[in-house]
């Protein structure tokens, strides 16, 4: 590649990113899922669009898609709150295993008997579309005010079910006879166990190392955290386990370990997640040829109806029977099985392995995902409201960033008071910070001053709190408690100060 060609490539990539960023703005204002806008950009610059870019490398798309999925799972895991998903783990695990099996069977039967596909193709489609998309679930659920019990199950499910689905798609796409069901079950169980063990171990060791090693620059902490998360995927895959489960669990451990410079790390991971989504969707838009989709529109819609109205609801209701969840919550979870780029990426596996009819499988999955993403995502808030499921707007959480002070055995906490925080109107003395912690500086309207015990805090203030190492966690818990419950938090039984 010449320097001139490199310059042209950089120009094209930068223009695509700018278009994608603009698409995010359009998506947030119109309610149109950003997935469709990114795919539209890829299609527009593809061979049937004005860009006339010819791209048909399914293997490269699969590799890049896997890499993007690793980043997306890492970003989702870092933003997952352990206290929310801990009670939901059993239900999410059953939904990710038994629920996936039920969904694959029903969807495959529909594809075989209603569309006329052979059983191998039907099983591949059933497995491909049974995986909920982590990027879609994470982005939508964080905008919809649902109870933590529901969001915990759905987020954990989207992090868990990629692993068994990948194993099933690879098994169904392998040439030769499909293995016995109990062999597949045993292989899935073994790979999940190895992936979980590797992910938890890498996450714990990585968090311990970051907390006890002072890096020379704050910008290195986000890089270190993402490097640890990605290494969990590599270690899990090399150990013949599920790398996807490993990276998700390692990220969950890291995200709940109170690491230094955490807001900066979350912002960095969020940015990488957006880049991964944009790149993945644009690449998938390039791979598809719109002119070949016309004959597969109605068959894809028919398979989608079976998946959305039969396979997903039946799998959710059966899998969650032991957990005695109200039918309204199970109905909402049935509709919230969002699909996105993951099924389209998985549809490239049979293309790479040379399965007969693999191009049609890809087209069917592509149309199904586009149509039902357009339907399910925007209607989820309406359905939650219709079912009477939701939670009131909660006070905004505080952005607390910690920098280690090695020589003083202490920490410097940077606290931003957002608009909805109940810390507004609280005096410094009323924070009741533990002994060994103190507010040393307040920045207000671009001016800083040393507060007195009677200084009243306001929205938009930024505080610098110094805390010794033994009381660092207690100080942060107290600050968050006041931000959520006001100055009487703890006294009125909110429980926030001890959480």
C-alpha positions in Angstrom: 0.0 0.0 0.0 1.4 3.4 -1.0 1.3 6.5 1.1 -1.4 8.0 -1.2 -3.6 4.9 -0.8 -3.2 5.0 2.9 -4.2 8.7 3.0 -7.3 7.8 0.9 -8.2 4.9 3.3 -7.8 7.2 6.3 -10.0 9.8 4.7 -12.8 7.2 3.9 -12.6 5.8 7.4 -12.8 9.2 9.1 -15.8 10.2 6.9 -17.6 6.9 7.8 -17.0 7.5 11.5 -18.3 11.1 11.2 -21.4 9.8 9.4 -21.9 7.1 12.1 -21.6 9.7 14.9 -24.2 11.8 13.1 -26.3 8.7 12.9 -26.2 8.3 16.6 -27.6 11.8 17.0 -30.4 11.1 14.5 -31.1 7.8 16.2 -31.5 9.4 19.6 -33.9 12.0 18.3 -36.0 9.8 16.0 -36.0 6.6 18.1 -34.8 4.7 15.0 -32.3 1.9 16.1 -28.8 3.0 15.4 -28.1 -0.5 14.1 -30.2 0.2 11.0 -28.4 3.5 10.3 -25.0 1.9 10.5 -26.1 -0.9 8.2 -27.5 1.7 5.9 -24.1 3.4 5.7 -22.4 0.2 4.8 -25.1 -0.6 2.2 -24.9 2.9 0.8 -21.2 2.7 0.1 -21.4 -0.9 -1.1 -21.6 -2.4 -4.6 -25.4 -1.6 -4.9 -24.9 1.9 -3.5 -23.2 5.1 -4.6 -19.8 4.1 -3.3 -19.7 0.9 -5.5 -17.3 -0.8 -3.0 -17.2 -4.5 -3.8 -16.7 -6.6 -0.6 -17.5 -10.3 -0.3 -14.9 -11.6 2.2 -17.1 -13.5 4.7 -14.0 -14.9 6.5 -12.6 -11.4 7.2 -16.1 -10.2 8.3 -16.3 -13.1 10.7 -12.9 -12.4 12.2 -13.6 -8.7 12.5 -17.0 -9.4 13.9 -15.6 -11.6 16.6 -13.1 -8.9 17.6 -15.8 -6.3 17.8 -18.0 -8.7 19.8 -15.2 -9.1 22.3 -15.0 -5.3 22.8 -18.8 -5.0 23.1 -19.0 -7.8 25.7 -16.1 -6.2 27.6 -17.8 -2.8 27.6 -21.1 -4.4 28.6 -19.5 -6.3 31.4 -17.7 -3.3 32.8 -21.0 -1.4 33.0 -22.9 -4.3 34.7 -23.6 -3.9 38.4 -23.0 -7.1 40.3 -25.7 -6.4 42.8 -28.3 -6.3 40.0 -27.2 -9.5 38.1 -26.3 -11.6 41.2 -29.9 -12.5 42.0 -30.6 -13.0 38.3 -27.7 -15.4 37.5 -29.6 -18.7 38.0 -32.5 -17.5 35.7 -30.1 -16.1 33.1 -28.1 -19.4 33.1 -31.2 -21.5 32.5 -32.5 -19.1 29.9 -29.1 -19.2 28.1 -29.0 -23.0 28.0 -32.4 -24.6 28.2 -34.1 -21.6 26.7 -31.7 -21.5 23.7 -32.3 -25.2 23.1 -36.1 -24.7 23.0 -35.8 -21.7 20.8 -33.5 -23.5 18.3 -35.9 -26.4 18.0 -39.1 -24.4 17.5 -37.4 -21.9 15.0 -35.8 -24.8 13.1 -39.1 -26.6 12.8 -40.7 -23.4 11.5 -38.0 -22.8 8.9 -38.2 -26.4 7.7 -42.0 -26.9 7.5 -43.0 -23.3 6.5 -40.1 -22.1 4.3 -39.0 -25.5 3.0 -35.3 -25.4 4.1 -33.5 -28.7 4.7 -32.9 -29.7 8.3 -29.2 -28.6 8.4 -30.1 -25.1 7.1 -33.1 -24.9 9.4 -31.0 -25.8 12.5 -28.3 -23.3 11.6 -30.9 -20.5 11.3 -32.6 -21.6 14.5 -29.2 -21.5 16.3 -28.1 -18.2 14.7 -31.2 -16.2 15.6 -31.5 -17.7 19.1 -28.7 -15.5 20.4 -29.7 -12.1 21.8 -27.4 -9.3 20.9 -25.3 -7.9 23.8 -24.9 -4.5 22.1 -28.6 -4.1 21.4 -29.6 -5.3 24.9 -27.1 -3.2 26.8 -27.9 0.0 24.8 -31.7 -0.3 24.9 -32.1 -1.5 28.5 -30.0 1.3 29.9 -32.5 3.8 28.4 -35.7 1.9 29.5 -36.5 2.3 33.3 -37.1 -1.4 34.1 -36.8 -3.1 37.5 -33.3 -4.4 38.2 -34.6 -8.0 38.3 -35.6 -7.8 34.6 -32.5 -5.9 33.4 -30.3 -8.2 35.4 -31.7 -11.4 33.7 -31.6 -9.9 30.2 -28.1 -8.4 30.5 -26.7 -11.6 31.9 -28.5 -13.7 29.3 -27.1 -11.6 26.5 -23.6 -12.0 28.0 -24.0 -15.8 28.5 -25.9 -17.1 25.5 -23.3 -16.2 22.8 -21.1 -19.1 23.9 -23.6 -22.0 23.5 -25.0 -20.6 20.3 -21.5 -20.3 18.7 -20.8 -23.9 19.6 -24.2 -25.0 18.1 -23.7 -23.0 14.8 -20.2 -24.4 14.4 -21.4 -27.9 15.0 -24.3 -27.6 12.6 -22.0 -26.0 9.9 -19.4 -28.7 10.0 -19.5 -31.0 7.0 -20.6 -34.5 7.7 -23.3 -35.9 10.0 -24.4 -33.7 12.9 -23.2 -35.3 16.2 -25.5 -36.7 18.9 -27.3 -34.2 21.1 -25.7 -35.4 24.3 -22.2 -34.9 22.8 -23.1 -31.3 22.0 -24.5 -30.8 25.5 -21.4 -32.1 27.1 -19.1 -30.0 24.8 -21.1 -26.9 25.6 -21.0 -27.6 29.4 -17.2 -28.2 29.3 -16.5 -25.0 27.2 -18.7 -22.9 29.5 -17.1 -24.2 32.6 -13.6 -23.6 31.3 -14.5 -20.1 30.0 -16.1 -19.2 33.4 -13.1 -20.3 35.4 -10.7 -18.5 33.1 -12.8 -15.3 33.1 -13.2 -15.1 36.9 -9.5 -15.8 37.5 -8.3 -13.3 34.9 -10.7 -10.7 36.2 -9.7 -11.1 39.9 -6.0 -11.2 39.2 -6.3 -8.1 36.9 -8.3 -6.1 39.4 -5.8 -7.0 42.2 -2.9 -5.9 40.0 -4.4 -2.6 39.0 -5.3 -1.7 42.6 -1.8 -2.4 43.9 0.3 -1.1 41.0 0.5 2.7 40.6 0.8 3.4 36.9 2.7 6.6 35.9 -0.2 8.2 34.0 -4.0 8.0 34.5 -4.5 7.4 30.8 -2.9 4.0 31.2 -5.6 2.6 33.5 -8.3 2.4 30.8 -5.9 0.7 28.4 -4.8 -1.8 31.1 -8.4 -2.7 32.0 -9.4 -3.3 28.3 -6.1 -5.3 27.8 -7.0 -7.5 30.7 -10.5 -8.1 29.4 -9.3 -9.0 25.9 -6.6 -11.3 27.4 -9.4 -13.2 29.2 -11.0 -13.9 25.8 -7.7 -15.1 24.4 -6.9 -17.3 27.4 -10.3 -18.8 27.4 -10.2 -19.6 23.7 -6.6 -21.1 24.0 -7.8 -23.3 26.9 -10.5 -24.7 24.6 -13.2 -22.9 26.6 -15.7 -20.1 25.7 -13.7 -17.0 25.2 -16.9 -14.9 25.0 -18.0 -16.0 28.4 -14.5 -15.5 29.8 -14.3 -11.8 28.6 -17.8 -11.0 29.9 -17.2 -12.5 33.3 -13.7 -10.9 33.6 -15.2 -7.5 32.7 -17.9 -7.9 35.3 -15.3 -8.6 38.0 -13.2 -5.6 36.8 -16.3 -3.4 36.7 -17.2 -4.1 40.3 -13.8 -3.9 41.8 -13.6 -0.1 42.5 -10.6 0.5 40.3 -8.7 3.8 40.1 -9.8 6.4 37.6 -13.0 4.5 37.0 -15.1 7.2 35.1 -12.2 7.6 32.7 -12.1 3.8 32.2 -15.8 3.6 31.6 -15.7 6.5 29.1 -12.8 4.9 27.2 -14.6 1.5 27.1 -17.8 3.1 26.0 -16.0 4.9 23.1 -14.3 1.6 22.0 -17.7 -0.1 22.2 -19.2 2.5 19.9 -16.3 2.1 17.4 -16.7 -1.7 17.5 -20.4 -1.4 16.9 -20.0 1.1 14.1 -17.3 -0.9 12.4 -19.1 -4.2 12.7 -22.4 -2.9 11.3 -20.8 -1.0 8.5 -18.8 -4.1 7.5 -21.9 -6.2 7.5 -23.7 -3.6 5.4 -20.9 -3.9 2.9 -21.0 -7.7 2.8 -24.7 -7.9 1.9 -25.9 -7.4 -1.6 -29.4 -5.7 -1.4 -30.4 -6.8 -4.9 -30.3 -10.5 -3.8 -32.6 -9.9 -0.8 -35.9 -9.5 -2.6 -36.8 -13.2 -2.9 -36.0 -13.8 0.8 -38.0 -11.0 2.4 -41.2 -12.9 3.1 -39.6 -16.1 4.1 -37.4 -14.2 6.6 -40.5 -12.4 8.0 -42.2 -15.7 8.4 -39.3 -17.2 10.3 -39.2 -14.1 12.4 -42.8 -14.5 13.3 -42.2 -18.0 14.5 -39.1 -16.8 16.5 -40.8 -13.7 18.0 -44.3 -15.0 18.7 -43.6 -18.7 19.4 -40.0 -19.7 20.0 -38.9 -16.8 22.2 -42.1 -16.7 24.4 -42.2 -20.5 24.9 -38.5 -20.7 25.8 -38.8 -17.8 28.3 -42.0 -19.1 29.9 -40.7 -22.7 30.2 -37.1 -21.7 31.3 -38.4 -19.3 34.0 -41.1 -21.6 35.5 -38.9 -22.6 38.5 -38.3 -18.9 39.4 -42.0 -18.0 39.8 -41.7 -14.6 38.0 -45.0 -12.8 37.3 -46.4 -13.4 33.8 -46.1 -9.7 32.9 -42.3 -9.8 33.5 -42.0 -13.0 31.5 -44.0 -11.4 28.7 -41.7 -8.4 28.6 -38.6 -10.6 28.6 -40.1 -12.5 25.7 -40.4 -9.3 23.6 -37.0 -8.0 24.9 -35.0 -10.8 23.2 -33.3 -8.2 20.9 -31.3 -9.3 17.9 -28.5 -7.3 16.3 -25.2 -7.8 14.6 -24.3 -11.0 16.4 -26.8 -13.2 14.5 -25.5 -11.7 11.2 -21.9 -12.4 12.2 -22.8 -16.0 13.2 -24.5 -16.4 9.8 -21.0 -16.0 8.1 -19.9 -19.2 9.8 -21.7 -21.5 7.3 -20.5 -19.3 4.5 -16.9 -19.8 5.5 -17.3 -23.6 6.0 -19.1 -23.9 2.6 -22.5 -25.1 3.7 -24.9 -25.5 0.8 -27.3 -22.6 0.7 -25.2 -20.5 3.1 -25.7 -17.3 1.1 -29.5 -17.7 1.4 -29.1 -18.4 5.1 -27.1 -15.1 5.5 -29.8 -13.2 3.5 -32.6 -14.6 5.6 -30.9 -13.7 8.8 -30.0 -10.2 7.6 -33.6 -9.4 6.6 -35.0 -10.9 9.8 -32.7 -8.9 12.0 -33.4 -5.6 10.2 -37.1 -6.0 10.3 -37.5 -7.2 13.8 -35.0 -4.7 15.2 -37.1 -2.0 13.7 -40.2 -3.4 15.4 -38.9 -4.6 18.8 -36.5 -1.9 20.0 -38.8 1.1 19.6 -41.9 -0.7 21.0 -40.2 -2.1 24.1 -40.8 1.1 26.3 -44.4 1.1 25.1 -44.9 -2.5 26.1 -43.3 -2.0 29.5 -45.7 0.8 30.1 -48.7 -1.1 28.9 -47.8 -4.0 31.2 -47.4 -1.7 34.1 -43.7 -2.6 34.5 -41.2 0.1 35.2 -39.6 2.1 37.9 -39.7 5.8 38.6 -36.9 8.0 37.6 -34.1 7.5 40.1 -31.7 10.1 41.3 -28.6 10.2 39.1 -25.6 8.4 40.5 -22.5 10.3 41.3 -19.4 10.2 39.1 -16.7 9.3 41.6 -13.1 8.9 40.3 -10.3 7.7 42.5 -6.5 8.3 42.2 -4.2 6.4 44.5 -1.8 8.5 46.7 0.9 5.9 47.3 3.2 7.8 49.6 0.3 9.0 51.8 -1.5 5.6 51.8 -4.6 7.5 50.7 -6.9 8.3 47.8 -8.1 11.4 46.1 -11.8 11.2 45.2 -13.2 13.4 42.5 -17.0 13.8 43.0 -19.3 15.4 40.4 -22.8 16.3 41.6 -25.2 15.7 38.7 -28.5 17.5 38.1 -30.8 14.9 39.8 -28.5 14.2 42.8 -30.0 14.6 46.2 -26.7 15.9 47.5 -28.0 19.3 46.3 -28.7 21.4 49.4 -26.6 19.3 51.8 -24.0 21.0 54.0 -20.5 19.5 54.0 -20.8 18.6 57.7 -24.1 16.7 56.9 -22.2 14.4 54.6 -21.1 12.6 57.8 -17.9 11.2 56.1 -16.0 8.6 58.2 -13.0 9.8 60.3 -10.0 9.9 57.9 -12.0 11.5 55.0 -12.6 15.1 54.3 -13.8 17.5 51.6 -10.8 19.6 50.8 -11.9 21.6 47.8 -15.1 22.6 45.9 -15.1 23.8 42.3 -18.2 25.9 41.5 -18.8 27.9 38.4 -15.2 27.5 37.3 -14.0 28.8 40.6 -12.5 26.7 43.5 -12.6 27.3 47.2 -11.9 25.5 50.5 -15.3 24.7 52.0 -16.3 25.2 55.6 -18.5 22.7 57.5 -21.6 24.8 56.7 -20.9 25.2 53.0 -24.1 24.1 51.1 -23.4 21.9 48.1 -25.2 22.5 44.8 -25.9 20.8 41.5 -22.9 21.1 39.2 -20.3 21.3 42.0 -17.2 19.2 41.8 -15.6 18.0 45.1 -12.2 16.8 46.0 -12.3 14.4 48.9 -9.2 13.0 50.5 -9.6 9.6 52.2 -7.1 7.4 53.9 -6.8 3.8 52.6 -8.8 2.1 55.4 -11.9 4.3 54.9 -11.7 4.9 51.2 -14.6 2.4 50.4 -16.7 3.6 53.3 -16.3 7.2 52.2 -17.4 6.4 48.6 -20.4 4.4 49.9 -21.4 7.4 52.1 -21.1 9.8 49.2 -23.2 7.7 47.0 -25.8 7.2 49.7 -26.2 10.9 50.2 -26.4 11.4 46.4 -29.2 8.9 46.2 -31.1 9.5 49.5 -30.1 12.9 50.7 -28.6 13.9 54.0 -30.8 11.6 56.0 -29.7 8.5 54.0 -29.0 5.7 56.4 -31.1 7.2 59.2 -34.3 6.6 57.3 -33.5 3.0 56.5 -32.6 3.6 52.8 -29.8 1.1 53.0 -27.8 3.1 50.5 -25.0 3.8 52.9 -24.2 0.2 53.4 -24.6 -1.1 49.9 
